[in-house]
Amino acid sequence: MSAPGTDDLTAFMHTMIPITAAMGVEVLEASRTTVATRLPLAPNANHLGTSYAGSLFTAAELLGGLLASTGLALEGAVPVVRSVTIDFRRPATGDVVARASLEDAEIERILATAREHGKADFELVAEITDAEGVVVATTRGDYQLRRLH
């Protein structure tokens, strides 16, 4: 069975979290170690003409769940977000990309721990960049991969 492609993951995300479709969030990258989403400015612009803070947060927070479809795919396990903090660096005046990665060794640790103990905590740091590659925000999230059975 092949890994899901970005179009399939985008469709799945829009089905599971319908507001992401209205926001126009799409999956740009979905490899074993790296995931990325794209957030268009429209319809996420706020009263200042920049990206709404909650939309920026969403584009980055989704990455933990996307990893559960790629590098952290484990039958019967789901990702759970425990906490996320965001640090806004500068206004986002256009489309942005949120990207996060985990090292192979960390992925193996998470999977082994979840198999053995039924759950595994992990931290995911994401950068949100504009079209010029300037970091507009960063997030640090505490997640858990949890087996349901």
N, C-alpha and C positions, 0 to 999 in steps of 0.2 A: 504494500500500500504506500503510495507516495504522499509526501507532506502536502498540506493544503497550500494553494497559491495565494497571492495577495488579493486577487479578485474574490476568491472563495472566502477568505478570512474577512474581507470587508463586508460581504453579503451576510456572513454569519454574525458579525458584530452588529450590523444594522438590524438583524432579526432579534438578537438577544437583548440589545439596548437600543430601542427604536429612536431615541433622541439623537443618537450619533448619525443617523441618516439625515435628519433635519439639519444637523450641524455641518454635514458634508465631510465628516471625517473619513479618511480612507487609509488602508494599510499600504504603505510604500515598500516595506522590506519585512521579510519574515524568514530569517535563517535560524539555524540552531542556536547561534549566540547573539544575534542582533535583531531587534525589531524596531520599526519606525512607523509613525503615522503622519499624515499630512492634514493640516487644518486650514481651510480657506478663510480669508478675512471675512468675506460675505458668506453666510449670514451671521457671522460671529462678531461683527463690529459693535462696539459700545457707543455711548453718547459722545465720546471723544474721537471716534473714527479709528480707534485701535482695537485689537482683539480683546474681547471680554475675558476677564481673569478666569472665570469658571470654565470657559471653553479651552483656554490654555491648559488649565489643570486637567481637564478631561482628556485632552490629547495625550498627555504624559501618563496619567493614571492607567489608561487602557493598556499600556505596554506590559504591565505585569500579567494581565490576563492573556495577552497575545503570546507571551513566552510559554504559557501552558499549552499552546497549540503547536509549538515548535520544539525548542530545546528541552522544555520541561514537560513534554507530553508523557503522561503516565496514565494508563487505563484506570478509570475509577477515581481519578484525582481532579480536584478543581482548585483554582487559585482564589485566595481570599486576601483582600487588602486589609491591613490592620491599622496603618496610619501613613499619611503622605504629607510632606511639607513642601511648599513651593517658595522659591525666592525669585521675585520679579526683578530683572536687571534693567530693562529698558522697554519702552512701548513697542509692541509689535504692530507695524503699520501695513502689513501685507500677509500673505500666506506664510505659514510656519511648518516646520518639521520637528516632531518630538522623536528622539532616538535614545535607546538604551541597549547595553550589552552586558552579558555575563561571560566570564571565562569558562572554557570547557571544564576545568577542574572544579569550579563552583557548581556548574550544572550537575556534574557527577555526584558531588557531595549532597546536593539537594535531593536528587533522585534516590540515592542510596538511603538517606535519612528518612525520606517519605515511605520508601518500601519497608524499612525496618520498624519505624515508629508510627507510621500512619500519617505523619505530618512533618513538614520541614520549613523552618523560617528562612527567609532570605531578604536581602536588601537590594534595591534596584535604584540606581541613580540615572536620571535622564536629563538631557539637554534639549531645550527648545530653541531652534535657530530660525532666523529669517532667511530670505532668499540670498542674501549676501554672506550667509554663514555666521552672522553675529548672534551670539547667545542672548536671547531675550528673557529666558527664565531657566531655572534648574529645579528639579524635584528630587527628593529623597524619600523612597517609599519602603515601608516594612510590609512584606507580604508573607503568606504562608501557602505552601502547596499541601493540600489536605486530601487524604483518601476518604472517600465516602463509604467504602465497604472494606 
